[in-house]
């Protein structure tokens, strides 16, 4: 996608990152809505054949992006006047490539990986910013064993990898605890 966005539209590194981030947020928003409504983040081969159908796809994705901006309004991730800047060819390609993946069902922090991939390469050396490898983050989290009643702080937070891993660890521990409590209740009921 990066190569296509550059060669087809001439987008700079930061613009490419921004557009990919918008698309990633749209995918996640669409997946969150799947319980209530049907998916809108898709493109069929037929839709790619006419300008009118491509406009319909763009309208669907733009509406989805408006929902993203509303959801994250207080976080100041996107400006209220932000729009998806990709031309039709780039947008269709991005959707076609990404529609087959689920970003919510993966165990990887997608936004963090995207940040590290697109921004990290430019920051090494110049601004002396480095990202901790995921394996180290995972190991450190296991060693610290964060709990739900503790405050977690990452004073050098870049992509938020430590915070995301701590949250996942706490969720896993909470789910394990809930299962143990249910087993205990069942055992008590059997007596």
PyMOL commands that place a pseudoatom at each C-alpha (Angstrom):
pseudoatom trace, name=CA, resn=UNK, resi=1, chain=A, elem=C, hetatm=0, pos=[0.000, 0.000, 0.000]
pseudoatom trace, name=CA, resn=UNK, resi=2, chain=A, elem=C, hetatm=0, pos=[2.795, 2.380, 0.854]
pseudoatom trace, name=CA, resn=UNK, resi=3, chain=A, elem=C, hetatm=0, pos=[4.366, 1.941, -2.573]
pseudoatom trace, name=CA, resn=UNK, resi=4, chain=A, elem=C, hetatm=0, pos=[1.044, 2.360, -4.378]
pseudoatom trace, name=CA, resn=UNK, resi=5, chain=A, elem=C, hetatm=0, pos=[0.115, 5.437, -2.343]
pseudoatom trace, name=CA, resn=UNK, resi=6, chain=A, elem=C, hetatm=0, pos=[3.468, 6.989, -3.206]
pseudoatom trace, name=CA, resn=UNK, resi=7, chain=A, elem=C, hetatm=0, pos=[3.692, 5.985, -6.866]
pseudoatom trace, name=CA, resn=UNK, resi=8, chain=A, elem=C, hetatm=0, pos=[0.020, 6.547, -7.716]
pseudoatom trace, name=CA, resn=UNK, resi=9, chain=A, elem=C, hetatm=0, pos=[-0.737, 9.573, -5.577]
pseudoatom trace, name=CA, resn=UNK, resi=10, chain=A, elem=C, hetatm=0, pos=[2.656, 10.943, -4.508]
pseudoatom trace, name=CA, resn=UNK, resi=11, chain=A, elem=C, hetatm=0, pos=[1.791, 10.889, -0.823]
pseudoatom trace, name=CA, resn=UNK, resi=12, chain=A, elem=C, hetatm=0, pos=[4.644, 11.620, 1.557]
pseudoatom trace, name=CA, resn=UNK, resi=13, chain=A, elem=C, hetatm=0, pos=[5.577, 9.190, 4.342]
pseudoatom trace, name=CA, resn=UNK, resi=14, chain=A, elem=C, hetatm=0, pos=[3.511, 11.012, 6.974]
pseudoatom trace, name=CA, resn=UNK, resi=15, chain=A, elem=C, hetatm=0, pos=[0.482, 11.286, 4.653]
pseudoatom trace, name=CA, resn=UNK, resi=16, chain=A, elem=C, hetatm=0, pos=[0.729, 7.578, 3.791]
pseudoatom trace, name=CA, resn=UNK, resi=17, chain=A, elem=C, hetatm=0, pos=[0.825, 6.743, 7.491]
pseudoatom trace, name=CA, resn=UNK, resi=18, chain=A, elem=C, hetatm=0, pos=[-2.149, 9.010, 8.159]
pseudoatom trace, name=CA, resn=UNK, resi=19, chain=A, elem=C, hetatm=0, pos=[-4.240, 7.435, 5.395]
pseudoatom trace, name=CA, resn=UNK, resi=20, chain=A, elem=C, hetatm=0, pos=[-3.386, 3.885, 6.454]
pseudoatom trace, name=CA, resn=UNK, resi=21, chain=A, elem=C, hetatm=0, pos=[-4.247, 4.779, 10.042]
pseudoatom trace, name=CA, resn=UNK, resi=22, chain=A, elem=C, hetatm=0, pos=[-7.639, 6.102, 8.896]
pseudoatom trace, name=CA, resn=UNK, resi=23, chain=A, elem=C, hetatm=0, pos=[-8.265, 2.852, 7.019]
pseudoatom trace, name=CA, resn=UNK, resi=24, chain=A, elem=C, hetatm=0, pos=[-7.223, 0.728, 10.024]
pseudoatom trace, name=CA, resn=UNK, resi=25, chain=A, elem=C, hetatm=0, pos=[-9.584, 2.664, 12.283]
pseudoatom trace, name=CA, resn=UNK, resi=26, chain=A, elem=C, hetatm=0, pos=[-12.381, 2.172, 9.721]
pseudoatom trace, name=CA, resn=UNK, resi=27, chain=A, elem=C, hetatm=0, pos=[-11.815, -1.588, 9.682]
pseudoatom trace, name=CA, resn=UNK, resi=28, chain=A, elem=C, hetatm=0, pos=[-11.957, -1.773, 13.463]
pseudoatom trace, name=CA, resn=UNK, resi=29, chain=A, elem=C, hetatm=0, pos=[-15.082, 0.408, 13.585]
pseudoatom trace, name=CA, resn=UNK, resi=30, chain=A, elem=C, hetatm=0, pos=[-16.738, -1.824, 10.994]
pseudoatom trace, name=CA, resn=UNK, resi=31, chain=A, elem=C, hetatm=0, pos=[-15.849, -4.954, 12.958]
pseudoatom trace, name=CA, resn=UNK, resi=32, chain=A, elem=C, hetatm=0, pos=[-17.276, -3.457, 16.147]
pseudoatom trace, name=CA, resn=UNK, resi=33, chain=A, elem=C, hetatm=0, pos=[-20.565, -2.814, 14.345]
pseudoatom trace, name=CA, resn=UNK, resi=34, chain=A, elem=C, hetatm=0, pos=[-20.864, -6.354, 12.965]
pseudoatom trace, name=CA, resn=UNK, resi=35, chain=A, elem=C, hetatm=0, pos=[-22.963, -7.426, 15.938]
pseudoatom trace, name=CA, resn=UNK, resi=36, chain=A, elem=C, hetatm=0, pos=[-25.551, -4.755, 15.146]
pseudoatom trace, name=CA, resn=UNK, resi=37, chain=A, elem=C, hetatm=0, pos=[-25.415, -4.432, 11.377]
pseudoatom trace, name=CA, resn=UNK, resi=38, chain=A, elem=C, hetatm=0, pos=[-23.739, -5.776, 8.272]
pseudoatom trace, name=CA, resn=UNK, resi=39, chain=A, elem=C, hetatm=0, pos=[-20.204, -4.998, 7.174]
pseudoatom trace, name=CA, resn=UNK, resi=40, chain=A, elem=C, hetatm=0, pos=[-19.599, -1.901, 5.062]
pseudoatom trace, name=CA, resn=UNK, resi=41, chain=A, elem=C, hetatm=0, pos=[-15.817, -2.225, 4.751]
pseudoatom trace, name=CA, resn=UNK, resi=42, chain=A, elem=C, hetatm=0, pos=[-15.638, -4.244, 1.559]
pseudoatom trace, name=CA, resn=UNK, resi=43, chain=A, elem=C, hetatm=0, pos=[-15.402, -3.912, -2.188]
pseudoatom trace, name=CA, resn=UNK, resi=44, chain=A, elem=C, hetatm=0, pos=[-16.560, -6.426, -4.745]
pseudoatom trace, name=CA, resn=UNK, resi=45, chain=A, elem=C, hetatm=0, pos=[-14.952, -6.976, -8.162]
pseudoatom trace, name=CA, resn=UNK, resi=46, chain=A, elem=C, hetatm=0, pos=[-18.158, -5.603, -9.730]
pseudoatom trace, name=CA, resn=UNK, resi=47, chain=A, elem=C, hetatm=0, pos=[-17.925, -2.402, -7.701]
pseudoatom trace, name=CA, resn=UNK, resi=48, chain=A, elem=C, hetatm=0, pos=[-14.438, -1.773, -9.039]
pseudoatom trace, name=CA, resn=UNK, resi=49, chain=A, elem=C, hetatm=0, pos=[-15.687, -1.728, -12.638]
pseudoatom trace, name=CA, resn=UNK, resi=50, chain=A, elem=C, hetatm=0, pos=[-17.632, 1.532, -12.697]
pseudoatom trace, name=CA, resn=UNK, resi=51, chain=A, elem=C, hetatm=0, pos=[-17.141, 5.037, -11.370]
pseudoatom trace, name=CA, resn=UNK, resi=52, chain=A, elem=C, hetatm=0, pos=[-20.672, 5.090, -9.940]
pseudoatom trace, name=CA, resn=UNK, resi=53, chain=A, elem=C, hetatm=0, pos=[-20.094, 1.932, -7.911]
pseudoatom trace, name=CA, resn=UNK, resi=54, chain=A, elem=C, hetatm=0, pos=[-16.691, 3.162, -6.736]
pseudoatom trace, name=CA, resn=UNK, resi=55, chain=A, elem=C, hetatm=0, pos=[-18.412, 6.352, -5.556]
pseudoatom trace, name=CA, resn=UNK, resi=56, chain=A, elem=C, hetatm=0, pos=[-20.825, 4.174, -3.548]
pseudoatom trace, name=CA, resn=UNK, resi=57, chain=A, elem=C, hetatm=0, pos=[-17.846, 2.423, -1.941]
pseudoatom trace, name=CA, resn=UNK, resi=58, chain=A, elem=C, hetatm=0, pos=[-16.222, 5.765, -1.151]
pseudoatom trace, name=CA, resn=UNK, resi=59, chain=A, elem=C, hetatm=0, pos=[-19.488, 7.001, 0.381]
pseudoatom trace, name=CA, resn=UNK, resi=60, chain=A, elem=C, hetatm=0, pos=[-19.730, 3.873, 2.589]
pseudoatom trace, name=CA, resn=UNK, resi=61, chain=A, elem=C, hetatm=0, pos=[-16.143, 4.228, 3.781]
pseudoatom trace, name=CA, resn=UNK, resi=62, chain=A, elem=C, hetatm=0, pos=[-16.492, 7.991, 4.301]
pseudoatom trace, name=CA, resn=UNK, resi=63, chain=A, elem=C, hetatm=0, pos=[-19.585, 7.400, 6.429]
pseudoatom trace, name=CA, resn=UNK, resi=64, chain=A, elem=C, hetatm=0, pos=[-17.650, 4.796, 8.410]
pseudoatom trace, name=CA, resn=UNK, resi=65, chain=A, elem=C, hetatm=0, pos=[-14.803, 7.285, 8.902]
pseudoatom trace, name=CA, resn=UNK, resi=66, chain=A, elem=C, hetatm=0, pos=[-17.295, 9.854, 10.208]
pseudoatom trace, name=CA, resn=UNK, resi=67, chain=A, elem=C, hetatm=0, pos=[-18.330, 7.301, 12.840]
pseudoatom trace, name=CA, resn=UNK, resi=68, chain=A, elem=C, hetatm=0, pos=[-14.651, 6.823, 13.722]
pseudoatom trace, name=CA, resn=UNK, resi=69, chain=A, elem=C, hetatm=0, pos=[-14.159, 10.576, 14.154]
pseudoatom trace, name=CA, resn=UNK, resi=70, chain=A, elem=C, hetatm=0, pos=[-17.250, 10.781, 16.360]
pseudoatom trace, name=CA, resn=UNK, resi=71, chain=A, elem=C, hetatm=0, pos=[-16.144, 7.833, 18.500]
pseudoatom trace, name=CA, resn=UNK, resi=72, chain=A, elem=C, hetatm=0, pos=[-12.648, 9.269, 19.035]
pseudoatom trace, name=CA, resn=UNK, resi=73, chain=A, elem=C, hetatm=0, pos=[-13.609, 12.946, 19.129]
pseudoatom trace, name=CA, resn=UNK, resi=74, chain=A, elem=C, hetatm=0, pos=[-12.419, 13.472, 22.699]
pseudoatom trace, name=CA, resn=UNK, resi=75, chain=A, elem=C, hetatm=0, pos=[-9.103, 11.730, 21.999]
pseudoatom trace, name=CA, resn=UNK, resi=76, chain=A, elem=C, hetatm=0, pos=[-8.140, 14.254, 19.286]
pseudoatom trace, name=CA, resn=UNK, resi=77, chain=A, elem=C, hetatm=0, pos=[-6.868, 11.513, 16.983]
pseudoatom trace, name=CA, resn=UNK, resi=78, chain=A, elem=C, hetatm=0, pos=[-8.531, 13.064, 13.946]
pseudoatom trace, name=CA, resn=UNK, resi=79, chain=A, elem=C, hetatm=0, pos=[-9.600, 16.612, 13.169]
pseudoatom trace, name=CA, resn=UNK, resi=80, chain=A, elem=C, hetatm=0, pos=[-13.309, 17.186, 12.590]
pseudoatom trace, name=CA, resn=UNK, resi=81, chain=A, elem=C, hetatm=0, pos=[-12.602, 18.212, 8.982]
pseudoatom trace, name=CA, resn=UNK, resi=82, chain=A, elem=C, hetatm=0, pos=[-10.373, 15.176, 8.224]
pseudoatom trace, name=CA, resn=UNK, resi=83, chain=A, elem=C, hetatm=0, pos=[-11.389, 13.087, 5.238]
pseudoatom trace, name=CA, resn=UNK, resi=84, chain=A, elem=C, hetatm=0, pos=[-9.882, 10.094, 3.504]
pseudoatom trace, name=CA, resn=UNK, resi=85, chain=A, elem=C, hetatm=0, pos=[-7.570, 11.620, 0.909]
pseudoatom trace, name=CA, resn=UNK, resi=86, chain=A, elem=C, hetatm=0, pos=[-6.859, 8.474, -1.093]
pseudoatom trace, name=CA, resn=UNK, resi=87, chain=A, elem=C, hetatm=0, pos=[-7.833, 8.588, -4.756]
pseudoatom trace, name=CA, resn=UNK, resi=88, chain=A, elem=C, hetatm=0, pos=[-10.225, 5.942, -6.050]
pseudoatom trace, name=CA, resn=UNK, resi=89, chain=A, elem=C, hetatm=0, pos=[-7.507, 3.552, -7.202]
pseudoatom trace, name=CA, resn=UNK, resi=90, chain=A, elem=C, hetatm=0, pos=[-5.629, 3.664, -3.889]
pseudoatom trace, name=CA, resn=UNK, resi=91, chain=A, elem=C, hetatm=0, pos=[-8.805, 3.410, -1.807]
pseudoatom trace, name=CA, resn=UNK, resi=92, chain=A, elem=C, hetatm=0, pos=[-10.114, 0.426, -3.785]
pseudoatom trace, name=CA, resn=UNK, resi=93, chain=A, elem=C, hetatm=0, pos=[-6.751, -1.317, -3.517]
pseudoatom trace, name=CA, resn=UNK, resi=94, chain=A, elem=C, hetatm=0, pos=[-6.517, -0.743, 0.253]
pseudoatom trace, name=CA, resn=UNK, resi=95, chain=A, elem=C, hetatm=0, pos=[-10.031, -2.042, 0.861]
pseudoatom trace, name=CA, resn=UNK, resi=96, chain=A, elem=C, hetatm=0, pos=[-9.539, -5.072, -1.390]
pseudoatom trace, name=CA, resn=UNK, resi=97, chain=A, elem=C, hetatm=0, pos=[-6.279, -5.963, 0.347]
pseudoatom trace, name=CA, resn=UNK, resi=98, chain=A, elem=C, hetatm=0, pos=[-7.500, -5.473, 3.910]
pseudoatom trace, name=CA, resn=UNK, resi=99, chain=A, elem=C, hetatm=0, pos=[-11.113, -6.690, 3.796]
pseudoatom trace, name=CA, resn=UNK, resi=100, chain=A, elem=C, hetatm=0, pos=[-10.045, -10.290, 4.253]
pseudoatom trace, name=CA, resn=UNK, resi=101, chain=A, elem=C, hetatm=0, pos=[-8.453, -9.640, 7.648]
pseudoatom trace, name=CA, resn=UNK, resi=102, chain=A, elem=C, hetatm=0, pos=[-9.924, -9.210, 11.102]
pseudoatom trace, name=CA, resn=UNK, resi=103, chain=A, elem=C, hetatm=0, pos=[-8.097, -6.682, 13.220]
pseudoatom trace, name=CA, resn=UNK, resi=104, chain=A, elem=C, hetatm=0, pos=[-10.079, -7.296, 16.398]
pseudoatom trace, name=CA, resn=UNK, resi=105, chain=A, elem=C, hetatm=0, pos=[-9.435, -11.035, 16.444]
pseudoatom trace, name=CA, resn=UNK, resi=106, chain=A, elem=C, hetatm=0, pos=[-5.673, -10.688, 16.236]
pseudoatom trace, name=CA, resn=UNK, resi=107, chain=A, elem=C, hetatm=0, pos=[-3.406, -10.756, 19.276]
pseudoatom trace, name=CA, resn=UNK, resi=108, chain=A, elem=C, hetatm=0, pos=[-1.244, -7.979, 17.846]
pseudoatom trace, name=CA, resn=UNK, resi=109, chain=A, elem=C, hetatm=0, pos=[-1.727, -4.298, 18.635]
pseudoatom trace, name=CA, resn=UNK, resi=110, chain=A, elem=C, hetatm=0, pos=[-2.374, -3.277, 15.019]
pseudoatom trace, name=CA, resn=UNK, resi=111, chain=A, elem=C, hetatm=0, pos=[-2.220, 0.467, 15.541]
pseudoatom trace, name=CA, resn=UNK, resi=112, chain=A, elem=C, hetatm=0, pos=[1.010, 0.135, 17.525]
pseudoatom trace, name=CA, resn=UNK, resi=113, chain=A, elem=C, hetatm=0, pos=[2.610, -2.026, 14.863]
pseudoatom trace, name=CA, resn=UNK, resi=114, chain=A, elem=C, hetatm=0, pos=[1.504, 0.442, 12.168]
pseudoatom trace, name=CA, resn=UNK, resi=115, chain=A, elem=C, hetatm=0, pos=[2.951, 3.327, 14.157]
pseudoatom trace, name=CA, resn=UNK, resi=116, chain=A, elem=C, hetatm=0, pos=[6.248, 1.536, 14.646]
pseudoatom trace, name=CA, resn=UNK, resi=117, chain=A, elem=C, hetatm=0, pos=[6.402, 0.462, 11.005]
pseudoatom trace, name=CA, resn=UNK, resi=118, chain=A, elem=C, hetatm=0, pos=[5.628, 3.785, 9.368]
pseudoatom trace, name=CA, resn=UNK, resi=119, chain=A, elem=C, hetatm=0, pos=[6.965, 6.250, 11.888]
pseudoatom trace, name=CA, resn=UNK, resi=120, chain=A, elem=C, hetatm=0, pos=[9.688, 4.249, 13.598]
pseudoatom trace, name=CA, resn=UNK, resi=121, chain=A, elem=C, hetatm=0, pos=[11.995, 4.013, 10.609]
pseudoatom trace, name=CA, resn=UNK, resi=122, chain=A, elem=C, hetatm=0, pos=[12.067, 7.802, 10.322]
pseudoatom trace, name=CA, resn=UNK, resi=123, chain=A, elem=C, hetatm=0, pos=[12.724, 8.384, 14.008]
pseudoatom trace, name=CA, resn=UNK, resi=124, chain=A, elem=C, hetatm=0, pos=[15.662, 6.064, 14.534]
pseudoatom trace, name=CA, resn=UNK, resi=125, chain=A, elem=C, hetatm=0, pos=[18.763, 8.157, 14.908]
pseudoatom trace, name=CA, resn=UNK, resi=126, chain=A, elem=C, hetatm=0, pos=[17.313, 11.574, 14.061]
pseudoatom trace, name=CA, resn=UNK, resi=127, chain=A, elem=C, hetatm=0, pos=[15.180, 11.885, 17.179]
pseudoatom trace, name=CA, resn=UNK, resi=128, chain=A, elem=C, hetatm=0, pos=[16.800, 8.949, 18.970]
pseudoatom trace, name=CA, resn=UNK, resi=129, chain=A, elem=C, hetatm=0, pos=[13.496, 7.146, 19.417]
pseudoatom trace, name=CA, resn=UNK, resi=130, chain=A, elem=C, hetatm=0, pos=[13.436, 3.363, 19.526]
pseudoatom trace, name=CA, resn=UNK, resi=131, chain=A, elem=C, hetatm=0, pos=[10.685, 0.825, 19.992]
pseudoatom trace, name=CA, resn=UNK, resi=132, chain=A, elem=C, hetatm=0, pos=[10.944, -2.076, 22.404]
pseudoatom trace, name=CA, resn=UNK, resi=133, chain=A, elem=C, hetatm=0, pos=[10.602, -5.420, 20.612]
pseudoatom trace, name=CA, resn=UNK, resi=134, chain=A, elem=C, hetatm=0, pos=[7.244, -7.117, 21.297]
pseudoatom trace, name=CA, resn=UNK, resi=135, chain=A, elem=C, hetatm=0, pos=[8.950, -10.148, 22.848]
pseudoatom trace, name=CA, resn=UNK, resi=136, chain=A, elem=C, hetatm=0, pos=[10.645, -7.919, 25.446]
pseudoatom trace, name=CA, resn=UNK, resi=137, chain=A, elem=C, hetatm=0, pos=[7.369, -6.128, 26.177]
pseudoatom trace, name=CA, resn=UNK, resi=138, chain=A, elem=C, hetatm=0, pos=[5.647, -9.476, 26.671]
pseudoatom trace, name=CA, resn=UNK, resi=139, chain=A, elem=C, hetatm=0, pos=[8.396, -10.768, 28.959]
pseudoatom trace, name=CA, resn=UNK, resi=140, chain=A, elem=C, hetatm=0, pos=[8.435, -7.552, 31.042]
pseudoatom trace, name=CA, resn=UNK, resi=141, chain=A, elem=C, hetatm=0, pos=[4.657, -7.720, 31.430]
pseudoatom trace, name=CA, resn=UNK, resi=142, chain=A, elem=C, hetatm=0, pos=[4.825, -11.347, 32.584]
pseudoatom trace, name=CA, resn=UNK, resi=143, chain=A, elem=C, hetatm=0, pos=[7.518, -10.404, 35.128]
pseudoatom trace, name=CA, resn=UNK, resi=144, chain=A, elem=C, hetatm=0, pos=[5.569, -7.403, 36.460]
pseudoatom trace, name=CA, resn=UNK, resi=145, chain=A, elem=C, hetatm=0, pos=[2.256, -9.319, 36.642]
pseudoatom trace, name=CA, resn=UNK, resi=146, chain=A, elem=C, hetatm=0, pos=[0.056, -6.180, 36.603]
pseudoatom trace, name=CA, resn=UNK, resi=147, chain=A, elem=C, hetatm=0, pos=[-3.254, -6.360, 38.453]
pseudoatom trace, name=CA, resn=UNK, resi=148, chain=A, elem=C, hetatm=0, pos=[-6.550, -4.616, 37.843]
pseudoatom trace, name=CA, resn=UNK, resi=149, chain=A, elem=C, hetatm=0, pos=[-6.259, -2.616, 41.082]
pseudoatom trace, name=CA, resn=UNK, resi=150, chain=A, elem=C, hetatm=0, pos=[-2.835, -1.191, 40.222]
pseudoatom trace, name=CA, resn=UNK, resi=151, chain=A, elem=C, hetatm=0, pos=[-1.890, 1.974, 38.379]
pseudoatom trace, name=CA, resn=UNK, resi=152, chain=A, elem=C, hetatm=0, pos=[0.142, 1.329, 35.259]
pseudoatom trace, name=CA, resn=UNK, resi=153, chain=A, elem=C, hetatm=0, pos=[2.345, 4.053, 33.833]
pseudoatom trace, name=CA, resn=UNK, resi=154, chain=A, elem=C, hetatm=0, pos=[4.649, 4.086, 30.820]
pseudoatom trace, name=CA, resn=UNK, resi=155, chain=A, elem=C, hetatm=0, pos=[6.498, 7.427, 31.015]
pseudoatom trace, name=CA, resn=UNK, resi=156, chain=A, elem=C, hetatm=0, pos=[8.201, 6.925, 27.626]
pseudoatom trace, name=CA, resn=UNK, resi=157, chain=A, elem=C, hetatm=0, pos=[5.063, 5.682, 25.865]
pseudoatom trace, name=CA, resn=UNK, resi=158, chain=A, elem=C, hetatm=0, pos=[5.635, 5.570, 22.109]
pseudoatom trace, name=CA, resn=UNK, resi=159, chain=A, elem=C, hetatm=0, pos=[3.135, 3.278, 20.429]
pseudoatom trace, name=CA, resn=UNK, resi=160, chain=A, elem=C, hetatm=0, pos=[1.657, 2.202, 23.774]
pseudoatom trace, name=CA, resn=UNK, resi=161, chain=A, elem=C, hetatm=0, pos=[2.973, -1.350, 23.503]
pseudoatom trace, name=CA, resn=UNK, resi=162, chain=A, elem=C, hetatm=0, pos=[3.568, -1.780, 27.243]
pseudoatom trace, name=CA, resn=UNK, resi=163, chain=A, elem=C, hetatm=0, pos=[0.140, -0.409, 28.129]
pseudoatom trace, name=CA, resn=UNK, resi=164, chain=A, elem=C, hetatm=0, pos=[-1.635, -2.578, 25.552]
pseudoatom trace, name=CA, resn=UNK, resi=165, chain=A, elem=C, hetatm=0, pos=[0.241, -5.678, 26.718]
pseudoatom trace, name=CA, resn=UNK, resi=166, chain=A, elem=C, hetatm=0, pos=[-0.575, -4.884, 30.372]
pseudoatom trace, name=CA, resn=UNK, resi=167, chain=A, elem=C, hetatm=0, pos=[-4.257, -4.496, 29.490]
pseudoatom trace, name=CA, resn=UNK, resi=168, chain=A, elem=C, hetatm=0, pos=[-4.265, -7.824, 27.646]
pseudoatom trace, name=CA, resn=UNK, resi=169, chain=A, elem=C, hetatm=0, pos=[-2.506, -9.491, 30.574]
pseudoatom trace, name=CA, resn=UNK, resi=170, chain=A, elem=C, hetatm=0, pos=[-5.070, -8.114, 33.041]
pseudoatom trace, name=CA, resn=UNK, resi=171, chain=A, elem=C, hetatm=0, pos=[-7.967, -9.178, 30.807]
pseudoatom trace, name=CA, resn=UNK, resi=172, chain=A, elem=C, hetatm=0, pos=[-6.522, -12.683, 30.542]
pseudoatom trace, name=CA, resn=UNK, resi=173, chain=A, elem=C, hetatm=0, pos=[-6.085, -12.884, 34.316]
pseudoatom trace, name=CA, resn=UNK, resi=174, chain=A, elem=C, hetatm=0, pos=[-9.600, -11.555, 34.904]
pseudoatom trace, name=CA, resn=UNK, resi=175, chain=A, elem=C, hetatm=0, pos=[-11.095, -14.123, 32.519]
pseudoatom trace, name=CA, resn=UNK, resi=176, chain=A, elem=C, hetatm=0, pos=[-9.123, -16.894, 34.242]
pseudoatom trace, name=CA, resn=UNK, resi=177, chain=A, elem=C, hetatm=0, pos=[-10.357, -15.694, 37.641]
pseudoatom trace, name=CA, resn=UNK, resi=178, chain=A, elem=C, hetatm=0, pos=[-13.977, -15.642, 36.407]
pseudoatom trace, name=CA, resn=UNK, resi=179, chain=A, elem=C, hetatm=0, pos=[-13.652, -19.228, 35.176]
pseudoatom trace, name=CA, resn=UNK, resi=180, chain=A, elem=C, hetatm=0, pos=[-12.171, -20.334, 38.521]
pseudoatom trace, name=CA, resn=UNK, resi=181, chain=A, elem=C, hetatm=0, pos=[-15.019, -18.653, 40.400]
pseudoatom trace, name=CA, resn=UNK, resi=182, chain=A, elem=C, hetatm=0, pos=[-17.588, -20.370, 38.164]
pseudoatom trace, name=CA, resn=UNK, resi=183, chain=A, elem=C, hetatm=0, pos=[-15.911, -23.740, 38.749]
pseudoatom trace, name=CA, resn=UNK, resi=184, chain=A, elem=C, hetatm=0, pos=[-15.936, -23.088, 42.508]
pseudoatom trace, name=CA, resn=UNK, resi=185, chain=A, elem=C, hetatm=0, pos=[-19.648, -22.217, 42.386]
pseudoatom trace, name=CA, resn=UNK, resi=186, chain=A, elem=C, hetatm=0, pos=[-20.420, -25.381, 40.402]
pseudoatom trace, name=CA, resn=UNK, resi=187, chain=A, elem=C, hetatm=0, pos=[-18.488, -27.495, 42.875]
pseudoatom trace, name=CA, resn=UNK, resi=188, chain=A, elem=C, hetatm=0, pos=[-20.369, -25.920, 45.769]
pseudoatom trace, name=CA, resn=UNK, resi=189, chain=A, elem=C, hetatm=0, pos=[-23.705, -26.548, 44.033]
pseudoatom trace, name=CA, resn=UNK, resi=190, chain=A, elem=C, hetatm=0, pos=[-22.819, -30.219, 43.525]
pseudoatom trace, name=CA, resn=UNK, resi=191, chain=A, elem=C, hetatm=0, pos=[-22.358, -30.728, 47.276]
for i in range(1, 191): cmd.bond("trace and resi %d" % i, "trace and resi %d" % (i + 1))
show_as sticks, trace
zoom trace
